Amino acid sequence: MNLKRWAQAAVLGALLGIALAAQAQLRTIPPDAKRGAIRQVVDMVVEINGQRMQLAPGAQVRDPDNRIVLPAAIPPGALVKYKLDNLGMVSRVWILSPQEAAQPDAQR
């Protein structure tokens, strides 16, 4: 009986460790990322808050689960945070979850 309890405790501990590791891998959006509503126009062109912008070569668009998605998979009007590169092209886009969208932007 003791061996069975020890095995159960070991399995529970392992599962808890995995859960904590997964929790630690939550995405972090830079505090200086700008907020906007986005839609894909064509190919590597998006519109953010009504302004057409070019996606940078190698740009990453991440969904609320932090998976990389193609620009064509961006839901029209999705709330996002985004970063521009040195040339003014959109280099990173994070599609916001409802919880992230409800959080206020960092004060600058």
Buried (B, 14 or more C-beta within 10 A) or exposed (E): EEEEEEEEEEEEEEEEEEEEEEEEEEEEBEEEBBBBEBEBEEEBEBBBEEEEBBBBEEBBBBBBEBEEBEBEEBEEEBBBBBBBBEEEBBBBBBBBBEEBBEEEEEEE
